Amino acid sequence: MQNRTVFFVSDGTGITAETFGNAILAQFEIQAKHIRLPFIDTEEKAYHAVEQINLACEKEGVKPIVFTTLAKDELLDILSTGTNALLMDMFSTFVKPLEVELGIKSNHRIGRFSDISKSKAYHDRIEAINFSLAHDDGQKNTDLEKSDVILVGVSRSGKTPTSLYLAMQYGLKASNYPLIPEDFERQQLPPALRPHLNKIFGLSISADRLSEIRNERRPNSKYARLENCQFEVSAAESMMRMNGIRWLSTTTKSIEEIATTIIQEIKPERLTY
């Protein structure tokens, strides 16, 4: 079985390039090392991507495979002229160039979920979803060491949908834990989280948006009051900074963007395709 490094390069999250690339790679019996290069939206970033791709070629002695959905011609030109790689520009090329480059015929498998009942990756994905559901909102904390990612943040900051997306899309065991007023009074993370700082990623949100979301759930409550939301968001962000926890605001970001950023920051060892 051949080994190849495969890059997914995009000026957005790269999910389209990754989905497309994995569907094509499923046609071949190869062992692929996946490297995501999302948010390549400037020339400086494009040149840095070229350096990474060419370094892989130099180290491994074979061309990397690059799936890209770059929208800007000038960025695509930098990639196409600067890299020693097989460049797959979305749907402009398909299986035959890979057959030539890899020196093997495709097996014409339909999509990445063929023979799904026999797929270990699929069963790992289901296990990850079950794990994430069991560890939603701090329900269970006895085996947090099994988590690939632990999300923290105030209630309704987007922890649950992000956890489930990470489990369903990438097969990651994602726990999530709410930061509550008692934590802010102690000015300490919950004890169960402290041994796992390297796996923790924080989600925040603007107080105005948080108040809107909470009012949909509990109208006219202290929980949803703007002043309370302002206090909780400020206290949570302060706690994350104090503990060196990486975090982002979910206010204007999609689940796809949030998940992509988390993977880039945490770099979990295990991903399922």
TORKOL-4160 file (C-alpha; in steps of 0.2 Angstrom, whole numbers, padded with zeros to 4 digits, m for minus):
273
<pt num="1" X="0000" Y="0000" Z="0000"/>
<pt num="2" X="0007" Y="0017" Z="m0005"/>
<pt num="3" X="0010" Y="0031" Z="0007"/>
<pt num="4" X="0006" Y="0049" Z="0001"/>
<pt num="5" X="0004" Y="0066" Z="0009"/>
<pt num="6" X="m0012" Y="0074" Z="0004"/>
<pt num="7" X="m0016" Y="0093" Z="0006"/>
<pt num="8" X="m0033" Y="0101" Z="0006"/>
<pt num="9" X="m0031" Y="0119" Z="0002"/>
<pt num="10" X="m0045" Y="0132" Z="0003"/>
<pt num="11" X="m0048" Y="0150" Z="0006"/>
<pt num="12" X="m0063" Y="0145" Z="0018"/>
<pt num="13" X="m0064" Y="0130" Z="0030"/>
<pt num="14" X="m0058" Y="0117" Z="0017"/>
<pt num="15" X="m0073" Y="0106" Z="0020"/>
<pt num="16" X="m0078" Y="0105" Z="0002"/>
<pt num="17" X="m0061" Y="0101" Z="m0004"/>
<pt num="18" X="m0059" Y="0088" Z="0010"/>
<pt num="19" X="m0076" Y="0080" Z="0006"/>
<pt num="20" X="m0072" Y="0080" Z="m0013"/>
<pt num="21" X="m0054" Y="0074" Z="m0010"/>
<pt num="22" X="m0058" Y="0060" Z="0002"/>
<pt num="23" X="m0072" Y="0054" Z="m0010"/>
<pt num="24" X="m0059" Y="0052" Z="m0024"/>
<pt num="25" X="m0046" Y="0045" Z="m0013"/>
<pt num="26" X="m0058" Y="0031" Z="m0008"/>
<pt num="27" X="m0055" Y="0024" Z="m0026"/>
<pt num="28" X="m0037" Y="0019" Z="m0022"/>
<pt num="29" X="m0029" Y="0008" Z="m0010"/>
<pt num="30" X="m0017" Y="0020" Z="m0002"/>
<pt num="31" X="m0012" Y="0026" Z="0015"/>
<pt num="32" X="m0014" Y="0045" Z="0015"/>
<pt num="33" X="m0007" Y="0057" Z="0027"/>
<pt num="34" X="m0020" Y="0072" Z="0028"/>
<pt num="35" X="m0015" Y="0090" Z="0030"/>
<pt num="36" X="m0027" Y="0104" Z="0030"/>
<pt num="37" X="m0023" Y="0121" Z="0025"/>
<pt num="38" X="m0039" Y="0131" Z="0028"/>
<pt num="39" X="m0041" Y="0150" Z="0027"/>
<pt num="40" X="m0028" Y="0153" Z="0013"/>
<pt num="41" X="m0035" Y="0170" Z="0008"/>
<pt num="42" X="m0019" Y="0180" Z="0006"/>
<pt num="43" X="m0004" Y="0179" Z="m0005"/>
<pt num="44" X="0007" Y="0177" Z="0010"/>
<pt num="45" X="m0003" Y="0162" Z="0016"/>
<pt num="46" X="m0002" Y="0155" Z="m0002"/>
<pt num="47" X="0017" Y="0156" Z="m0002"/>
<pt num="48" X="0018" Y="0148" Z="0015"/>
<pt num="49" X="0006" Y="0134" Z="0009"/>
<pt num="50" X="0018" Y="0131" Z="m0006"/>
<pt num="51" X="0033" Y="0130" Z="0006"/>
<pt num="52" X="0024" Y="0116" Z="0016"/>
<pt num="53" X="0019" Y="0106" Z="0001"/>
<pt num="54" X="0036" Y="0107" Z="m0007"/>
<pt num="55" X="0044" Y="0102" Z="0010"/>
<pt num="56" X="0033" Y="0086" Z="0010"/>
<pt num="57" X="0039" Y="0082" Z="m0008"/>
<pt num="58" X="0057" Y="0085" Z="m0003"/>
<pt num="59" X="0056" Y="0074" Z="0012"/>
<pt num="60" X="0046" Y="0060" Z="0005"/>
<pt num="61" X="0053" Y="0059" Z="m0013"/>
<pt num="62" X="0036" Y="0058" Z="m0021"/>
<pt num="63" X="0024" Y="0072" Z="m0026"/>
<pt num="64" X="0011" Y="0076" Z="m0013"/>
<pt num="65" X="m0007" Y="0077" Z="m0019"/>
<pt num="66" X="m0016" Y="0094" Z="m0017"/>
<pt num="67" X="m0035" Y="0096" Z="m0018"/>
<pt num="68" X="m0040" Y="0114" Z="m0018"/>
<pt num="69" X="m0055" Y="0125" Z="m0019"/>
<pt num="70" X="m0046" Y="0142" Z="m0020"/>
<pt num="71" X="m0058" Y="0155" Z="m0027"/>
<pt num="72" X="m0045" Y="0168" Z="m0032"/>
<pt num="73" X="m0035" Y="0166" Z="m0048"/>
<pt num="74" X="m0020" Y="0174" Z="m0041"/>
<pt num="75" X="m0019" Y="0162" Z="m0026"/>
<pt num="76" X="m0022" Y="0147" Z="m0037"/>
<pt num="77" X="m0008" Y="0153" Z="m0049"/>
<pt num="78" X="0004" Y="0154" Z="m0034"/>
<pt num="79" X="m0001" Y="0136" Z="m0029"/>
<pt num="80" X="0000" Y="0129" Z="m0047"/>
<pt num="81" X="0016" Y="0137" Z="m0052"/>
<pt num="82" X="0025" Y="0135" Z="m0036"/>
<pt num="83" X="0022" Y="0118" Z="m0030"/>
<pt num="84" X="0030" Y="0101" Z="m0036"/>
<pt num="85" X="0013" Y="0092" Z="m0033"/>
<pt num="86" X="m0002" Y="0084" Z="m0042"/>
<pt num="87" X="m0014" Y="0099" Z="m0041"/>
<pt num="88" X="m0033" Y="0094" Z="m0041"/>
<pt num="89" X="m0043" Y="0110" Z="m0044"/>
<pt num="90" X="m0060" Y="0104" Z="m0038"/>
<pt num="91" X="m0069" Y="0096" Z="m0052"/>
<pt num="92" X="m0058" Y="0100" Z="m0066"/>
<pt num="93" X="m0049" Y="0084" Z="m0064"/>
<pt num="94" X="m0054" Y="0067" Z="m0057"/>
<pt num="95" X="m0049" Y="0049" Z="m0056"/>
<pt num="96" X="m0038" Y="0046" Z="m0071"/>
<pt num="97" X="m0024" Y="0058" Z="m0067"/>
<pt num="98" X="m0023" Y="0049" Z="m0050"/>
<pt num="99" X="m0022" Y="0032" Z="m0059"/>
<pt num="100" X="m0007" Y="0039" Z="m0069"/>
<pt num="101" X="0002" Y="0047" Z="m0054"/>
<pt num="102" X="m0001" Y="0032" Z="m0042"/>
<pt num="103" X="0002" Y="0019" Z="m0055"/>
<pt num="104" X="m0013" Y="0009" Z="m0050"/>
<pt num="105" X="m0031" Y="0007" Z="m0056"/>
<pt num="106" X="m0045" Y="0013" Z="m0046"/>
<pt num="107" X="m0057" Y="0001" Z="m0038"/>
<pt num="108" X="m0072" Y="0011" Z="m0043"/>
<pt num="109" X="m0079" Y="0011" Z="m0026"/>
<pt num="110" X="m0094" Y="0023" Z="m0024"/>
<pt num="111" X="m0090" Y="0036" Z="m0011"/>
<pt num="112" X="m0082" Y="0035" Z="0005"/>
<pt num="113" X="m0096" Y="0025" Z="0014"/>
<pt num="114" X="m0097" Y="0010" Z="0003"/>
<pt num="115" X="m0097" Y="m0007" Z="0012"/>
<pt num="116" X="m0102" Y="0004" Z="0027"/>
<pt num="117" X="m0106" Y="m0011" Z="0038"/>
<pt num="118" X="m0088" Y="m0017" Z="0037"/>
<pt num="119" X="m0080" Y="0000" Z="0039"/>
<pt num="120" X="m0070" Y="0002" Z="0055"/>
<pt num="121" X="m0070" Y="0021" Z="0052"/>
<pt num="122" X="m0089" Y="0021" Z="0052"/>
<pt num="123" X="m0090" Y="0012" Z="0068"/>
<pt num="124" X="m0077" Y="0023" Z="0076"/>
<pt num="125" X="m0088" Y="0038" Z="0070"/>
<pt num="126" X="m0104" Y="0031" Z="0079"/>
<pt num="127" X="m0094" Y="0027" Z="0095"/>
<pt num="128" X="m0088" Y="0045" Z="0094"/>
<pt num="129" X="m0105" Y="0052" Z="0093"/>
<pt num="130" X="m0111" Y="0041" Z="0107"/>
<pt num="131" X="m0097" Y="0047" Z="0118"/>
<pt num="132" X="m0100" Y="0065" Z="0114"/>
<pt num="133" X="m0119" Y="0063" Z="0118"/>
<pt num="134" X="m0114" Y="0055" Z="0135"/>
<pt num="135" X="m0102" Y="0069" Z="0139"/>
<pt num="136" X="m0113" Y="0083" Z="0134"/>
<pt num="137" X="m0115" Y="0098" Z="0146"/>
<pt num="138" X="m0104" Y="0090" Z="0159"/>
<pt num="139" X="m0116" Y="0075" Z="0161"/>
<pt num="140" X="m0101" Y="0063" Z="0163"/>
<pt num="141" X="m0083" Y="0067" Z="0168"/>
<pt num="142" X="m0076" Y="0050" Z="0174"/>
<pt num="143" X="m0067" Y="0047" Z="0158"/>
<pt num="144" X="m0062" Y="0063" Z="0151"/>
<pt num="145" X="m0045" Y="0057" Z="0147"/>
<pt num="146" X="m0053" Y="0047" Z="0132"/>
<pt num="147" X="m0059" Y="0064" Z="0125"/>
<pt num="148" X="m0050" Y="0070" Z="0109"/>
<pt num="149" X="m0057" Y="0088" Z="0113"/>
<pt num="150" X="m0065" Y="0096" Z="0128"/>
<pt num="151" X="m0075" Y="0111" Z="0124"/>
<pt num="152" X="m0079" Y="0124" Z="0138"/>
<pt num="153" X="m0089" Y="0140" Z="0139"/>
<pt num="154" X="m0105" Y="0147" Z="0146"/>
<pt num="155" X="m0122" Y="0139" Z="0143"/>
<pt num="156" X="m0128" Y="0142" Z="0125"/>
<pt num="157" X="m0112" Y="0147" Z="0118"/>
<pt num="158" X="m0112" Y="0133" Z="0105"/>
<pt num="159" X="m0103" Y="0119" Z="0114"/>
<pt num="160" X="m0116" Y="0105" Z="0110"/>
<pt num="161" X="m0118" Y="0107" Z="0091"/>
<pt num="162" X="m0100" Y="0109" Z="0089"/>
<pt num="163" X="m0096" Y="0093" Z="0099"/>
<pt num="164" X="m0109" Y="0083" Z="0088"/>
<pt num="165" X="m0102" Y="0091" Z="0072"/>
<pt num="166" X="m0084" Y="0086" Z="0077"/>
<pt num="167" X="m0090" Y="0068" Z="0081"/>
<pt num="168" X="m0101" Y="0066" Z="0065"/>
<pt num="169" X="m0089" Y="0074" Z="0053"/>
<pt num="170" X="m0072" Y="0069" Z="0060"/>
<pt num="171" X="m0075" Y="0054" Z="0072"/>
<pt num="172" X="m0068" Y="0064" Z="0087"/>
<pt num="173" X="m0073" Y="0061" Z="0105"/>
<pt num="174" X="m0078" Y="0078" Z="0110"/>
<pt num="175" X="m0084" Y="0082" Z="0128"/>
<pt num="176" X="m0091" Y="0098" Z="0133"/>
<pt num="177" X="m0092" Y="0106" Z="0150"/>
<pt num="178" X="m0102" Y="0122" Z="0155"/>
<pt num="179" X="m0093" Y="0136" Z="0165"/>
<pt num="180" X="m0106" Y="0141" Z="0178"/>
<pt num="181" X="m0107" Y="0155" Z="0191"/>
<pt num="182" X="m0100" Y="0143" Z="0205"/>
<pt num="183" X="m0084" Y="0142" Z="0194"/>
<pt num="184" X="m0083" Y="0161" Z="0193"/>
<pt num="185" X="m0085" Y="0163" Z="0212"/>
<pt num="186" X="m0071" Y="0151" Z="0215"/>
<pt num="187" X="m0061" Y="0158" Z="0200"/>
<pt num="188" X="m0055" Y="0141" Z="0196"/>
<pt num="189" X="m0059" Y="0128" Z="0182"/>
<pt num="190" X="m0070" Y="0113" Z="0188"/>
<pt num="191" X="m0058" Y="0101" Z="0196"/>
<pt num="192" X="m0062" Y="0087" Z="0183"/>
<pt num="193" X="m0055" Y="0098" Z="0169"/>
<pt num="194" X="m0038" Y="0103" Z="0176"/>
<pt num="195" X="m0028" Y="0088" Z="0171"/>
<pt num="196" X="m0033" Y="0090" Z="0153"/>
<pt num="197" X="m0028" Y="0108" Z="0149"/>
<pt num="198" X="m0020" Y="0102" Z="0133"/>
<pt num="199" X="m0036" Y="0096" Z="0126"/>
<pt num="200" X="m0047" Y="0110" Z="0131"/>
<pt num="201" X="m0054" Y="0123" Z="0119"/>
<pt num="202" X="m0065" Y="0138" Z="0124"/>
<pt num="203" X="m0080" Y="0145" Z="0115"/>
<pt num="204" X="m0087" Y="0162" Z="0119"/>
<pt num="205" X="m0100" Y="0173" Z="0112"/>
<pt num="206" X="m0106" Y="0191" Z="0113"/>
<pt num="207" X="m0117" Y="0195" Z="0128"/>
<pt num="208" X="m0130" Y="0203" Z="0117"/>
<pt num="209" X="m0132" Y="0187" Z="0106"/>
<pt num="210" X="m0131" Y="0176" Z="0121"/>
<pt num="211" X="m0145" Y="0186" Z="0129"/>
<pt num="212" X="m0156" Y="0183" Z="0113"/>
<pt num="213" X="m0153" Y="0165" Z="0113"/>
<pt num="214" X="m0156" Y="0162" Z="0131"/>
<pt num="215" X="m0172" Y="0173" Z="0130"/>
<pt num="216" X="m0179" Y="0160" Z="0117"/>
<pt num="217" X="m0177" Y="0147" Z="0130"/>
<pt num="218" X="m0181" Y="0156" Z="0146"/>
<pt num="219" X="m0189" Y="0172" Z="0142"/>
<pt num="220" X="m0188" Y="0186" Z="0155"/>
<pt num="221" X="m0177" Y="0176" Z="0167"/>
<pt num="222" X="m0161" Y="0181" Z="0176"/>
<pt num="223" X="m0152" Y="0168" Z="0166"/>
<pt num="224" X="m0156" Y="0177" Z="0150"/>
<pt num="225" X="m0154" Y="0195" Z="0157"/>
<pt num="226" X="m0141" Y="0205" Z="0147"/>
<pt num="227" X="m0132" Y="0211" Z="0163"/>
<pt num="228" X="m0130" Y="0192" Z="0169"/>
<pt num="229" X="m0124" Y="0187" Z="0151"/>
<pt num="230" X="m0111" Y="0201" Z="0151"/>
<pt num="231" X="m0105" Y="0195" Z="0168"/>
<pt num="232" X="m0104" Y="0177" Z="0163"/>
<pt num="233" X="m0095" Y="0180" Z="0146"/>
<pt num="234" X="m0083" Y="0192" Z="0154"/>
<pt num="235" X="m0079" Y="0180" Z="0169"/>
<pt num="236" X="m0078" Y="0165" Z="0157"/>
<pt num="237" X="m0065" Y="0174" Z="0145"/>
<pt num="238" X="m0055" Y="0179" Z="0160"/>
<pt num="239" X="m0054" Y="0162" Z="0167"/>
<pt num="240" X="m0049" Y="0155" Z="0150"/>
<pt num="241" X="m0035" Y="0168" Z="0148"/>
<pt num="242" X="m0029" Y="0164" Z="0166"/>
<pt num="243" X="m0028" Y="0146" Z="0162"/>
<pt num="244" X="m0020" Y="0148" Z="0145"/>
<pt num="245" X="m0035" Y="0140" Z="0136"/>
<pt num="246" X="m0037" Y="0144" Z="0117"/>
<pt num="247" X="m0054" Y="0151" Z="0113"/>
<pt num="248" X="m0064" Y="0160" Z="0100"/>
<pt num="249" X="m0080" Y="0169" Z="0099"/>
<pt num="250" X="m0094" Y="0159" Z="0090"/>
<pt num="251" X="m0105" Y="0175" Z="0088"/>
<pt num="252" X="m0103" Y="0177" Z="0069"/>
<pt num="253" X="m0095" Y="0160" Z="0065"/>
<pt num="254" X="m0103" Y="0144" Z="0057"/>
<pt num="255" X="m0101" Y="0127" Z="0065"/>
<pt num="256" X="m0090" Y="0122" Z="0051"/>
<pt num="257" X="m0078" Y="0137" Z="0054"/>
<pt num="258" X="m0078" Y="0134" Z="0073"/>
<pt num="259" X="m0074" Y="0115" Z="0071"/>
<pt num="260" X="m0060" Y="0119" Z="0058"/>
<pt num="261" X="m0052" Y="0131" Z="0070"/>
<pt num="262" X="m0053" Y="0119" Z="0084"/>
<pt num="263" X="m0044" Y="0105" Z="0074"/>
<pt num="264" X="m0031" Y="0117" Z="0068"/>
<pt num="265" X="m0027" Y="0123" Z="0086"/>
<pt num="266" X="m0029" Y="0106" Z="0096"/>
<pt num="267" X="m0022" Y="0095" Z="0082"/>
<pt num="268" X="m0030" Y="0079" Z="0089"/>
<pt num="269" X="m0020" Y="0063" Z="0084"/>
<pt num="270" X="m0035" Y="0053" Z="0078"/>
<pt num="271" X="m0047" Y="0058" Z="0065"/>
<pt num="272" X="m0059" Y="0047" Z="0056"/>
<pt num="273" X="m0063" Y="0048" Z="0037"/>
